[in-house]
Amino acid sequence: MKFPFIPHSWRWPAWPVLAGGLALGFLWGFARYKPDYLNIPVFAVYSSYLKKVVFGMTQTNLADELAFIFTLAGLLWLVCSRETKEGPETDTLRYRALVYSVLINSGFLLFSALFIFGIGFIHVMIVNLFSQVVFYLVIFRILRWSDSCKGDS
């Protein structure tokens, strides 16, 4: 069964979604941007920030959650979009990119576990939420580019 990729013509909206998520994440993380209108009650399976809540309502600012959702949605949208020219070789490149990205990301995590401690490791874990997908996208693009260069010669 073939994966039901998003048509290539629908790929362009992924970029503004990704850019919005990255911008909001940057504002939240570095400028401590937490607009008051995003302070809302939410259902939590588990929360232990100011008080412990299990399967109940709690108050939170959704800026970081929105940054995460938009960033991940944009990245996954790009991953799940068709290329302009799809073929069996594209599936092979996707598979190779996935394997390489898992290996590189695992090496990155192993290095981090051995040499980064404290709050720095928490930051690494936040980056790791997206690094697997980013590594995949970069490696897939490099493989597509190198494959197209071989075809030209």
DSSP file (Angstrom, degrees, kcal/mol; ACC not computed):
  #  RESIDUE AA STRUCTURE BP1 BP2  ACC     N-H-->O    O-->H-N    N-H-->O    O-->H-N    TCO  KAPPA ALPHA  PHI   PSI    X-CA   Y-CA   Z-CA
    1    1 A M              0   0    0      0, 0.0     2,-0.2     0, 0.0     0, 0.0   0.000 360.0 360.0 360.0 131.7    0.0    0.0    0.0
    2    2 A K        -     0   0    0      1,-0.1     0, 0.0     3,-0.0     0, 0.0  -0.554 360.0-107.6 -81.9 145.6    1.3    3.4   -1.0
    3    3 A F        -     0   0    0     -2,-0.2     2,-1.9     1,-0.1    -1,-0.1  -0.544  31.2-121.0 -70.3 134.4    1.4    6.2    1.6
    4    4 A P        -     0   0    0      0, 0.0    -1,-0.1     0, 0.0    76,-0.0  -0.534  39.4-167.6 -80.6  82.0   -1.3    8.8    0.8
    5    5 A F        -     0   0    0     -2,-1.9    76,-0.2     1,-0.1    75,-0.1  -0.277  26.5-103.9 -68.7 154.0    1.0   11.8    0.4
    6    6 A I  B     -a   81   0A   0     74,-3.4    76,-3.2    71,-0.2    -1,-0.1  -0.573  49.4 -95.9 -72.2 138.0   -0.3   15.4    0.2
    7    7 A P    >   -     0   0    0      0, 0.0     3,-1.7     0, 0.0    -1,-0.1  -0.238  28.7-121.2 -57.8 146.3   -0.3   16.7   -3.4
    8    8 A H  G >  S+     0   0    0      1,-0.3     3,-1.9    75,-0.3     4,-0.3   0.845 110.6  62.6 -58.7 -35.7    2.7   18.8   -4.2
    9    9 A S  G 3  S+     0   0    0      1,-0.3     3,-0.3     2,-0.1    -1,-0.3   0.696  99.7  55.8 -65.9 -17.2    0.6   21.8   -5.1
   10   10 A W  G <  S+     0   0    0     -3,-1.7    -1,-0.3     1,-0.2     4,-0.2   0.310  83.2  89.9 -94.6   8.4   -0.6   21.9   -1.5
   11   11 A R    X>  +     0   0    0     -3,-1.9     3,-1.9     1,-0.2     4,-0.5   0.830  66.5  75.7 -74.3 -32.5    2.9   22.1   -0.1
   12   12 A W  T >4 S+     0   0    0     -3,-0.3     3,-1.1    -4,-0.3    -1,-0.2   0.803  86.2  60.3 -57.2 -35.4    3.2   25.9   -0.1
   13   13 A P  T 3> S+     0   0    0      0, 0.0     4,-1.6     0, 0.0    -1,-0.3   0.735  91.4  71.3 -66.0 -17.5    0.9   26.5    3.0
   14   14 A A  H <> S+     0   0    0     -3,-1.9     4,-2.8    -4,-0.2     5,-0.2   0.864  90.9  59.4 -63.3 -34.4    3.4   24.4    5.1
   15   15 A W  H <X S+     0   0    0     -3,-1.1     4,-2.9    -4,-0.5    -1,-0.2   0.931 106.6  42.7 -66.0 -47.6    6.0   27.2    4.9
   16   16 A P  H  > S+     0   0    0      0, 0.0     4,-2.6     0, 0.0    -1,-0.2   0.878 115.1  51.5 -65.7 -34.0    3.9   29.9    6.6
   17   17 A V  H  X S+     0   0    0     -4,-1.6     4,-2.2     2,-0.2    -2,-0.2   0.945 113.9  44.0 -63.7 -46.9    2.6   27.4    9.2
   18   18 A L  H  X S+     0   0    0     -4,-2.8     4,-2.7     2,-0.2     5,-0.2   0.923 114.3  49.4 -62.8 -45.4    6.2   26.4   10.0
   19   19 A A  H  X S+     0   0    0     -4,-2.9     4,-2.6     1,-0.2    -2,-0.2   0.897 110.9  50.1 -62.4 -40.6    7.5   30.0   10.0
   20   20 A G  H  X S+     0   0    0     -4,-2.6     4,-2.7     2,-0.2     5,-0.2   0.912 111.7  48.0 -63.7 -42.6    4.7   31.0   12.3
   21   21 A G  H  X S+     0   0    0     -4,-2.2     4,-2.5    49,-0.2    -2,-0.2   0.919 113.7  46.4 -64.1 -43.8    5.5   28.2   14.7
   22   22 A L  H  X S+     0   0    0     -4,-2.7     4,-2.5     2,-0.2    -2,-0.2   0.905 113.6  49.1 -65.1 -41.0    9.2   29.0   14.7
   23   23 A A  H  X S+     0   0    0     -4,-2.6     4,-2.7    -5,-0.2    -2,-0.2   0.936 113.5  45.6 -64.5 -46.0    8.5   32.7   15.2
   24   24 A L  H  X S+     0   0    0     -4,-2.7     4,-2.8     1,-0.2    -2,-0.2   0.898 113.1  51.0 -64.5 -39.4    6.1   32.1   18.1
   25   25 A G  H  X S+     0   0    0     -4,-2.5     4,-2.8    -5,-0.2     5,-0.2   0.896 111.0  48.2 -63.6 -40.4    8.6   29.6   19.6
   26   26 A F  H  X>S+     0   0    0     -4,-2.5     4,-2.9     2,-0.2     5,-0.9   0.938 113.5  46.9 -64.2 -46.9   11.4   32.1   19.3
   27   27 A L  H  X5S+     0   0    0     -4,-2.7     6,-2.3     1,-0.2     4,-0.8   0.908 116.6  44.6 -62.2 -41.8    9.3   34.9   20.9
   28   28 A W  H  <5S+     0   0    0     -4,-2.8     4,-0.4     4,-0.3    -2,-0.2   0.924 120.1  39.7 -67.5 -44.3    8.1   32.5   23.7
   29   29 A G  H  <5S+     0   0    0     -4,-2.8    -2,-0.2    -5,-0.2    -3,-0.2   0.873 131.3  19.9 -76.9 -38.8   11.6   31.1   24.4
   30   30 A F  H  <5S+     0   0    0     -4,-2.9    -3,-0.2    -5,-0.2    -2,-0.1   0.797 132.4  35.7-105.0 -34.4   13.8   34.1   24.1
   31   31 A A  S  <<S-     0   0    0     -5,-0.9    -3,-0.2    -4,-0.8     3,-0.2   0.429  97.2-128.0 -99.5   0.4   11.6   37.2   24.5
   32   32 A R        +     0   0    0     -4,-0.4     2,-0.7    -6,-0.3    -4,-0.3   0.872  40.6 179.4  53.5  40.7    9.3   35.5   27.1
   33   33 A Y        +     0   0    0     -6,-2.3    -1,-0.2    -9,-0.1    -2,-0.1  -0.647  14.4 156.2 -77.2 112.6    6.3   36.5   25.0
   34   34 A K        -     0   0    0     -2,-0.7     5,-0.1    -3,-0.2    -1,-0.1  -0.725  29.5-151.2-138.2  84.6    3.2   35.2   26.7
   35   35 A P    >   -     0   0    0      0, 0.0     3,-1.7     0, 0.0    27,-0.2  -0.277  16.6-128.8 -63.5 142.4    0.1   37.2   25.6
   36   36 A D  G >  S+     0   0    0      1,-0.3     3,-2.0     2,-0.2     0, 0.0   0.813 104.2  66.0 -60.4 -33.1   -2.7   37.4   28.2
   37   37 A Y  G 3  S+     0   0    0      1,-0.3    -1,-0.3    24,-0.0    24,-0.0   0.644  95.4  59.5 -69.2 -11.1   -5.4   36.3   25.7
   38   38 A L  G <  S+     0   0    0     -3,-1.7    24,-2.0     2,-0.0     2,-1.0   0.403  77.2 103.6 -94.2   1.9   -3.7   32.9   25.6
   39   39 A N  E <   +B   61   0B   0     -3,-2.0    22,-0.3    22,-0.2    20,-0.0  -0.750  53.2 145.1 -81.4 104.1   -4.1   32.4   29.3
   40   40 A I  E     -B   60   0B   0     20,-2.5    20,-2.1    -2,-1.0     2,-0.3  -0.950  54.8 -99.1-140.2 157.0   -7.1   29.9   29.3
   41   41 A P  E     -B   59   0B   0      0, 0.0     2,-0.3     0, 0.0    18,-0.2  -0.608  45.6-179.2 -75.6 138.6   -8.3   27.0   31.3
   42   42 A V  E     -B   58   0B   0     16,-3.2    16,-2.4    -2,-0.3     2,-0.4  -0.941  32.4-106.4-135.2 156.4   -7.5   23.6   29.6
   43   43 A F  E     -B   57   0B   0     -2,-0.3     2,-0.4    14,-0.2    14,-0.2  -0.712  38.6-164.5 -81.2 132.2   -8.1   20.0   30.4
   44   44 A A  E     -B   56   0B   0     12,-3.4    12,-1.9    -2,-0.4    11,-0.3  -0.971  27.1-163.2-122.3 131.7   -4.9   18.3   31.6
   45   45 A V  E    S-     0   0B   0     -2,-0.4    10,-1.5     1,-0.3     2,-0.3   0.891  91.9  -4.5 -69.9 -41.6   -4.2   14.6   31.9
   46   46 A Y  E    S+B   54   0B   0      8,-0.2    -1,-0.3    -3,-0.1     2,-0.3  -0.955  70.4 163.3-153.7 134.4   -1.4   15.5   34.2
   47   47 A S  E     +B   53   0B   0      6,-2.2     6,-3.2    -2,-0.3    -3,-0.1  -0.979  10.1 169.8-149.0 138.2    0.1   18.8   35.3
   48   48 A S  E     +B   52   0B   0     -2,-0.3     4,-0.2     4,-0.2     6,-0.0  -0.164  42.6 113.7-142.0  46.5    2.4   19.7   38.2
   49   49 A Y  S    S-     0   0    0      2,-0.6     3,-0.1     4,-0.0    -2,-0.0   0.967 101.0 -11.3 -81.5 -74.6    3.4   23.3   37.6
   50   50 A L  S    S+     0   0    0      1,-0.4     2,-0.3     0, 0.0    -2,-0.0   0.792 143.6   6.8 -94.0 -35.7    1.9   25.3   40.4
   51   51 A K  S    S-     0   0    0      2,-0.0    -2,-0.6     0, 0.0     2,-0.4  -0.981  85.4-101.7-142.6 155.1   -0.4   22.6   41.7
   52   52 A K  E     -B   48   0B   0     -2,-0.3     2,-0.4    -4,-0.2    -4,-0.2  -0.642  39.5-180.0 -81.3 127.8   -0.7   18.9   40.8
   53   53 A V  E     -B   47   0B   0     -6,-3.2    -6,-2.2    -2,-0.4     2,-0.5  -0.997   9.2-174.5-130.2 128.7   -3.7   18.1   38.5
   54   54 A V  E    S-B   46   0B   0     -2,-0.4    -8,-0.2    -8,-0.2    -9,-0.2  -0.986  76.9 -16.6-124.4 120.6   -4.6   14.7   37.3
   55   55 A F  E    S+     0   0B   0    -10,-1.5     2,-0.3    -2,-0.5   -10,-0.2   0.948 115.9  96.8  49.6  58.8   -7.5   14.4   34.7
   56   56 A G  E    S-B   44   0B   0    -12,-1.9   -12,-3.4    -3,-0.1     2,-0.3  -0.876  77.4 -71.3-155.3-173.6   -8.8   17.9   35.5
   57   57 A M  E     +B   43   0B   0     -2,-0.3     2,-0.3   -14,-0.2   -14,-0.2  -0.675  44.5 169.5 -93.3 144.0   -8.8   21.5   34.6
   58   58 A T  E     -B   42   0B   0    -16,-2.4   -16,-3.2    -2,-0.3     2,-0.4  -0.962  33.2-112.5-146.5 161.6   -5.9   23.9   35.0
   59   59 A Q  E     +B   41   0B   0     -2,-0.3     2,-0.3   -18,-0.2   -20,-0.1  -0.816  44.9 155.2 -98.3 134.7   -4.9   27.4   33.8
   60   60 A T  E     -B   40   0B   0    -20,-2.1   -20,-2.5    -2,-0.4     2,-0.6  -0.983  45.1-113.9-152.5 162.4   -2.1   27.8   31.3
   61   61 A N  E     -B   39   0B   0     -2,-0.3     3,-0.5   -22,-0.3     4,-0.3  -0.907  23.6-154.5 -98.1 125.3   -0.7   30.1   28.6
   62   62 A L     >  +     0   0    0    -24,-2.0     4,-2.8    -2,-0.6     5,-0.3   0.304  65.6 103.6 -86.2   9.2   -0.9   28.3   25.3
   63   63 A A  H  > S+     0   0    0      1,-0.2     4,-2.2     2,-0.2    -1,-0.2   0.928  85.8  41.8 -59.6 -46.8    1.9   30.2   23.6
   64   64 A D  H  > S+     0   0    0     -3,-0.5     4,-2.3     2,-0.2    -1,-0.2   0.882 114.7  51.1 -70.2 -36.9    4.4   27.4   23.8
   65   65 A E  H  > S+     0   0    0     -4,-0.3     4,-2.7     2,-0.2    -2,-0.2   0.913 111.5  47.8 -65.5 -41.7    1.8   24.7   22.9
   66   66 A L  H  X S+     0   0    0     -4,-2.8     4,-2.8     2,-0.2     5,-0.3   0.902 110.4  51.8 -65.0 -40.5    0.8   26.7   19.8
   67   67 A A  H  X S+     0   0    0     -4,-2.2     4,-2.2    -5,-0.3     5,-0.2   0.931 112.9  45.9 -59.8 -45.2    4.5   27.2   18.8
   68   68 A F  H  X S+     0   0    0     -4,-2.3     4,-2.7     2,-0.2     5,-0.3   0.937 113.9  47.6 -61.8 -48.6    5.0   23.4   19.1
   69   69 A I  H  X S+     0   0    0     -4,-2.7     4,-2.6     1,-0.2     5,-0.2   0.926 114.8  44.6 -62.8 -46.9    1.9   22.5   17.2
   70   70 A F  H  X S+     0   0    0     -4,-2.8     4,-2.4     2,-0.2   -49,-0.2   0.905 115.1  48.2 -66.6 -40.6    2.5   24.9   14.3
   71   71 A T  H  X S+     0   0    0     -4,-2.2     4,-2.3    -5,-0.3    -2,-0.2   0.953 116.1  42.4 -64.3 -49.2    6.2   23.9   14.0
   72   72 A L  H  X S+     0   0    0     -4,-2.7     4,-2.9    -5,-0.2     5,-0.3   0.901 114.0  51.9 -65.8 -40.1    5.5   20.2   14.1
   73   73 A A  H  X S+     0   0    0     -4,-2.6     4,-2.3    -5,-0.3    -1,-0.2   0.924 111.1  47.7 -62.4 -44.0    2.5   20.6   11.7
   74   74 A G  H  X S+     0   0    0     -4,-2.4     4,-1.9    -5,-0.2    -2,-0.2   0.920 113.8  46.9 -63.0 -43.9    4.6   22.5    9.2
   75   75 A L  H  X S+     0   0    0     -4,-2.3     4,-2.3     2,-0.2    -2,-0.2   0.937 114.6  45.7 -63.9 -47.1    7.5   20.1    9.3
   76   76 A L  H  X S+     0   0    0     -4,-2.9     4,-2.5     1,-0.2    -1,-0.2   0.858 108.6  57.1 -66.3 -33.6    5.2   17.0    9.0
   77   77 A W  H  < S+     0   0    0     -4,-2.3    -1,-0.2    -5,-0.3    -2,-0.2   0.916 109.3  46.0 -60.4 -43.5    3.3   18.7    6.2
   78   78 A L  H >< S+     0   0    0     -4,-1.9     3,-1.1     1,-0.2    -2,-0.2   0.905 112.8  50.0 -66.2 -41.4    6.6   19.1    4.3
   79   79 A V  H 3< S+     0   0    0     -4,-2.3    -2,-0.2     1,-0.2    -1,-0.2   0.891 113.0  46.5 -63.4 -39.1    7.6   15.5    5.0
   80   80 A C  T 3< S+     0   0    0     -4,-2.5   -74,-3.4    -5,-0.2     2,-0.3   0.222  90.8 105.1 -93.0  15.2    4.2   14.1    3.8
   81   81 A S  B <  S-a    6   0A   0     -3,-1.1   -73,-0.1   -76,-0.2   -76,-0.1  -0.756  72.0-115.7 -96.5 142.6    4.0   16.2    0.6
   82   82 A R        -     0   0    0    -76,-3.2     2,-0.2    -2,-0.3   -71,-0.1  -0.289  25.9-119.7 -67.4 156.9    4.7   14.6   -2.8
   83   83 A E        -     0   0    0      1,-0.1   -75,-0.3    -2,-0.0     3,-0.3  -0.508  28.7-107.2 -87.2 166.1    7.6   15.6   -4.9
   84   84 A T  S    S+     0   0    0      1,-0.3     2,-0.5    -2,-0.2    -1,-0.1   0.898 115.1  31.8 -63.0 -38.3    7.0   17.1   -8.4
   85   85 A K  S    S-     0   0    0      2,-0.0     2,-0.3    -3,-0.0    -1,-0.3  -0.941  80.3-173.4-122.8 109.0    8.2   13.9   -9.9
   86   86 A E        +     0   0    0     -2,-0.5    -4,-0.0    -3,-0.3     3,-0.0  -0.780  18.2 139.0-101.1 144.1    7.5   10.7   -7.8
   87   87 A G    >>  -     0   0    0     -2,-0.3     4,-1.3     1,-0.0     3,-0.8  -0.944  66.9 -75.9-163.8-177.5    8.7    7.3   -8.7
   88   88 A P  H 3> S+     0   0    0      0, 0.0     4,-1.7     0, 0.0     5,-0.1   0.837 126.2  58.6 -61.3 -32.0   10.2    4.2   -7.1
   89   89 A E  H 3> S+     0   0    0      1,-0.2     4,-2.2     2,-0.2     5,-0.1   0.819 100.0  57.8 -67.6 -28.6   13.5    5.9   -6.7
   90   90 A T  H <> S+     0   0    0     -3,-0.8     4,-2.5     2,-0.2    -1,-0.2   0.906 104.4  50.9 -66.3 -41.2   11.8    8.5   -4.5
   91   91 A D  H  X S+     0   0    0     -4,-1.3     4,-2.3     2,-0.2    -2,-0.2   0.897 109.7  50.6 -62.1 -39.6   10.6    5.8   -2.2
   92   92 A T  H  X S+     0   0    0     -4,-1.7     4,-2.5     2,-0.2    -2,-0.2   0.907 110.8  48.6 -64.2 -42.2   14.1    4.5   -1.9
   93   93 A L  H  X S+     0   0    0     -4,-2.2     4,-2.7     2,-0.2    -2,-0.2   0.888 109.9  52.2 -65.5 -38.6   15.4    8.0   -1.1
   94   94 A R  H  X S+     0   0    0     -4,-2.5     4,-2.3     2,-0.2    -2,-0.2   0.929 110.9  47.5 -61.9 -44.5   12.8    8.5    1.5
   95   95 A Y  H  X S+     0   0    0     -4,-2.3     4,-2.4     2,-0.2    -2,-0.2   0.935 112.9  47.7 -62.5 -46.9   13.7    5.2    3.1
   96   96 A R  H  X S+     0   0    0     -4,-2.5     4,-2.7     1,-0.2     5,-0.2   0.913 111.8  50.5 -61.3 -42.8   17.4    6.0    3.1
   97   97 A A  H  X S+     0   0    0     -4,-2.7     4,-2.5     1,-0.2    -1,-0.2   0.890 110.0  50.7 -62.8 -39.0   16.8    9.5    4.5
   98   98 A L  H  X S+     0   0    0     -4,-2.3     4,-2.1     2,-0.2    -2,-0.2   0.932 112.1  45.9 -64.5 -45.8   14.7    8.0    7.3
   99   99 A V  H  X S+     0   0    0     -4,-2.4     4,-2.2     1,-0.2    -2,-0.2   0.940 114.9  46.9 -63.6 -46.7   17.4    5.5    8.3
  100  100 A Y  H  X S+     0   0    0     -4,-2.7     4,-2.8     1,-0.2     5,-0.2   0.902 111.5  51.6 -62.0 -40.6   20.1    8.1    8.2
  101  101 A S  H  X S+     0   0    0     -4,-2.5     4,-2.6    -5,-0.2     5,-0.2   0.879 109.4  49.9 -66.8 -36.4   18.0   10.6   10.2
  102  102 A V  H  X S+     0   0    0     -4,-2.1     4,-2.4     2,-0.2    -1,-0.2   0.930 113.4  46.5 -65.0 -44.3   17.4    8.0   12.9
  103  103 A L  H  X S+     0   0    0     -4,-2.2     4,-2.2     2,-0.2    -2,-0.2   0.927 115.6  44.5 -64.1 -45.7   21.1    7.1   13.1
  104  104 A I  H  X S+     0   0    0     -4,-2.8     4,-2.5     2,-0.2    -2,-0.2   0.925 114.7  48.6 -65.6 -44.6   22.2   10.8   13.2
  105  105 A N  H  X S+     0   0    0     -4,-2.6     4,-2.3    -5,-0.2    -1,-0.2   0.893 111.0  50.6 -64.2 -39.2   19.5   11.7   15.7
  106  106 A S  H  X S+     0   0    0     -4,-2.4     4,-2.6    -5,-0.2    -1,-0.2   0.897 110.7  49.3 -65.0 -39.6   20.4    8.8   17.9
  107  107 A G  H  X S+     0   0    0     -4,-2.2     4,-2.6     2,-0.2    -2,-0.2   0.903 109.8  51.9 -63.1 -41.2   24.1    9.8   17.8
  108  108 A F  H  X S+     0   0    0     -4,-2.5     4,-2.2     1,-0.2    -2,-0.2   0.910 112.4  45.6 -60.3 -44.1   23.1   13.3   18.7
  109  109 A L  H  X S+     0   0    0     -4,-2.3     4,-2.7     2,-0.2    -2,-0.2   0.895 111.8  50.9 -68.4 -40.7   21.1   12.0   21.7
  110  110 A L  H  X S+     0   0    0     -4,-2.6     4,-1.7     2,-0.2    -2,-0.2   0.934 111.7  47.6 -62.2 -46.1   23.8    9.7   22.8
  111  111 A F  H  X S+     0   0    0     -4,-2.6     4,-2.0     1,-0.2     5,-0.2   0.924 112.9  49.6 -58.1 -45.5   26.4   12.5   22.7
  112  112 A S  H  X S+     0   0    0     -4,-2.2     4,-2.3     1,-0.2    -2,-0.2   0.891 108.8  51.4 -63.3 -41.1   24.0   14.8   24.6
  113  113 A A  H  < S+     0   0    0     -4,-2.7    -1,-0.2     1,-0.2    -2,-0.2   0.832 115.6  42.9 -65.9 -31.2   23.3   12.2   27.3
  114  114 A L  H  < S+     0   0    0     -4,-1.7    -2,-0.2    -5,-0.2    -1,-0.2   0.801 129.9  19.9 -83.5 -29.9   27.1   11.8   27.8
  115  115 A F  H  < S+     0   0    0     -4,-2.0     2,-0.4    -5,-0.2    -3,-0.2   0.469 107.3  70.6-126.4  -2.8   28.2   15.4   27.7
  116  116 A I     <  +     0   0    0     -4,-2.3     2,-0.3    -5,-0.2    -1,-0.1  -0.977  58.0 175.7-123.3 131.1   25.3   17.8   28.4
  117  117 A F    >   +     0   0    0     -2,-0.4     3,-1.1    -3,-0.0     4,-0.2  -0.824  38.0   5.3-131.7 165.5   23.8   18.0   31.9
  118  118 A G  T >> S-     0   0    0     -2,-0.3     4,-1.1     1,-0.2     3,-0.9  -0.298 123.0 -10.2  68.1-142.1   21.2   20.0   33.9
  119  119 A I  H 3> S+     0   0    0      1,-0.3     4,-2.0     2,-0.2    -1,-0.2   0.777 130.5  66.6 -65.5 -27.0   18.9   22.5   32.2
  120  120 A G  H <> S+     0   0    0     -3,-1.1     4,-2.0     1,-0.2    -1,-0.3   0.881  99.0  51.1 -59.8 -38.3   21.1   22.2   29.0
  121  121 A F  H <> S+     0   0    0     -3,-0.9     4,-2.2    -4,-0.2    -1,-0.2   0.862 105.9  55.0 -68.8 -34.5   19.9   18.6   28.6
  122  122 A I  H  X S+     0   0    0     -4,-1.1     4,-1.8     2,-0.2    -1,-0.2   0.908 107.8  50.0 -62.3 -41.0   16.3   19.8   28.9
  123  123 A H  H  X S+     0   0    0     -4,-2.0     4,-2.4     1,-0.2    -2,-0.2   0.895 108.1  52.9 -63.8 -39.6   17.0   22.2   26.1
  124  124 A V  H  X S+     0   0    0     -4,-2.0     4,-2.4     1,-0.2    -1,-0.2   0.905 107.5  51.9 -60.9 -40.7   18.4   19.4   24.0
  125  125 A M  H  X S+     0   0    0     -4,-2.2     4,-0.8     2,-0.2    -1,-0.2   0.863 108.0  51.4 -65.6 -35.1   15.2   17.4   24.7
  126  126 A I  H >< S+     0   0    0     -4,-1.8     3,-0.9     1,-0.2     4,-0.4   0.928 111.4  46.9 -65.7 -44.2   13.1   20.3   23.4
  127  127 A V  H >X S+     0   0    0     -4,-2.4     3,-1.8     1,-0.2     4,-1.8   0.874 105.0  62.6 -62.0 -36.6   15.3   20.5   20.3
  128  128 A N  H 3X S+     0   0    0     -4,-2.4     4,-0.7     1,-0.3    -1,-0.2   0.719  85.2  74.1 -65.2 -20.4   14.9   16.7   19.9
  129  129 A L  H << S+     0   0    0     -3,-0.9    -1,-0.3    -4,-0.8    -2,-0.2   0.809 116.8  18.7 -58.7 -27.8   11.1   17.1   19.5
  130  130 A F  H <> S+     0   0    0     -3,-1.8     4,-2.4    -4,-0.4     3,-0.3   0.588 102.7  87.2-116.8 -17.6   11.9   18.4   16.0
  131  131 A S  H  X S+     0   0    0     -4,-1.8     4,-3.2     1,-0.2     5,-0.3   0.844  85.3  56.8 -61.9 -36.7   15.4   17.2   15.2
  132  132 A Q  H  X S+     0   0    0     -4,-0.7     4,-2.1     1,-0.2    -1,-0.2   0.938 112.5  41.5 -58.7 -46.9   14.4   13.8   13.8
  133  133 A V  H  > S+     0   0    0     -3,-0.3     4,-2.6     2,-0.2    -2,-0.2   0.892 115.5  50.1 -69.8 -39.8   12.0   15.4   11.2
  134  134 A V  H  X S+     0   0    0     -4,-2.4     4,-2.6     2,-0.2     5,-0.2   0.934 110.5  49.7 -64.6 -45.6   14.5   18.2   10.4
  135  135 A F  H  X S+     0   0    0     -4,-3.2     4,-2.7    -5,-0.2     5,-0.3   0.919 111.3  50.6 -57.8 -43.1   17.3   15.7    9.9
  136  136 A Y  H  X S+     0   0    0     -4,-2.1     4,-2.9    -5,-0.3     5,-0.2   0.946 111.0  47.3 -60.1 -48.9   15.0   13.7    7.6
  137  137 A L  H  X S+     0   0    0     -4,-2.6     4,-2.3     2,-0.2    -2,-0.2   0.922 115.1  45.5 -60.7 -44.9   14.1   16.7    5.5
  138  138 A V  H  X S+     0   0    0     -4,-2.6     4,-2.4     2,-0.2    -1,-0.2   0.937 115.6  45.8 -64.9 -46.6   17.7   17.9    5.1
  139  139 A I  H  X S+     0   0    0     -4,-2.7     4,-2.8    -5,-0.2     5,-0.2   0.904 112.1  51.4 -65.8 -40.7   19.0   14.4    4.3
  140  140 A F  H  X S+     0   0    0     -4,-2.9     4,-2.7    -5,-0.3    -1,-0.2   0.922 110.6  48.9 -61.6 -43.2   16.1   13.7    1.8
  141  141 A R  H  X S+     0   0    0     -4,-2.3     4,-2.7    -5,-0.2    -2,-0.2   0.918 112.0  48.8 -62.3 -42.4   16.9   17.0    0.1
  142  142 A I  H  X S+     0   0    0     -4,-2.4     4,-2.9     2,-0.2     5,-0.2   0.926 112.8  47.5 -63.4 -43.9   20.6   16.2   -0.1
  143  143 A L  H  X S+     0   0    0     -4,-2.8     4,-2.3     2,-0.2    -2,-0.2   0.899 112.5  49.3 -64.4 -40.2   19.8   12.7   -1.5
  144  144 A R  H  X S+     0   0    0     -4,-2.7     4,-2.3    -5,-0.2    -2,-0.2   0.925 113.3  47.4 -62.7 -43.8   17.4   14.1   -4.0
  145  145 A W  H  X S+     0   0    0     -4,-2.7     4,-2.0     2,-0.2    -2,-0.2   0.936 114.0  45.5 -64.2 -46.8   19.9   16.7   -5.1
  146  146 A S  H  X S+     0   0    0     -4,-2.9     4,-1.7     1,-0.2    -1,-0.2   0.857 112.8  51.9 -67.2 -33.4   22.8   14.2   -5.4
  147  147 A D  H  X S+     0   0    0     -4,-2.3     4,-1.6    -5,-0.2    -1,-0.2   0.889 110.3  48.2 -67.5 -39.2   20.5   11.8   -7.3
  148  148 A S  H  X S+     0   0    0     -4,-2.3     4,-1.1     1,-0.2    -2,-0.2   0.838 108.7  54.5 -71.1 -30.8   19.5   14.5   -9.7
  149  149 A C  H  X S+     0   0    0     -4,-2.0     4,-0.9     1,-0.2    -1,-0.2   0.869 106.8  51.4 -68.4 -35.7   23.2   15.4  -10.2
  150  150 A K  H  < S+     0   0    0     -4,-1.7     3,-0.4     1,-0.2    -2,-0.2   0.879 108.1  52.6 -66.3 -37.3   24.0   11.8  -11.1
  151  151 A G  H  < S+     0   0    0     -4,-1.6    -1,-0.2     1,-0.2    -2,-0.2   0.766 104.6  56.6 -70.1 -24.9   21.2   11.7  -13.7
  152  152 A D  H  <        0   0    0     -4,-1.1    -1,-0.2     1,-0.2    -2,-0.2   0.761 360.0 360.0 -78.1 -25.2   22.5   14.9  -15.4
  153  153 A S     <        0   0    0     -4,-0.9    -1,-0.2    -3,-0.4    -2,-0.2   0.489 360.0 360.0 -85.8 360.0   26.0   13.5  -16.1
